[in-house]
Amino acid sequence: MSVTGLPPYDDANIFARILRGEIPSKKVHEDEHALAFHDINPQAPVHVLVIPKGRYVSLADFSTQASEAEIAGFWRVVGMVAKDLRLEGAGYRVLTNIGSDGGQEVPHFHVHIFGGRRLGRMVARAE
């Protein structure tokens, strides 16, 4: 287990393979800190993933282990992509899933940008 309590980074995960160019992606933006690309199974008319280029499993891992430049660069890409996709006016959602209870499917920290329609409630009401 890593310091976050999650399994250690797995270099064979699909996002690591996309970063290495082993698997193609439909890129929206790429720079030295992040890669943004369209999700292959979109859950909204606009569904883009943004991944840091470093080996980070979770937000906690990223926020404690990444450099200030990596953190700033990553979040700038998230905002820039939303703006470039013209999501600012109507609104959009940025979501990250961490761990099995959070629904994380790929053990590489990433955020989803959803937009293009009214998204509804984020989580069902607790009972």
Helices and strands as residue ranges (DSSP letters): H 14-19, E 27-30, E 34-38, E 46-52, H 59-65, H 68-84, E 92-95, H 99-102, E 111-115
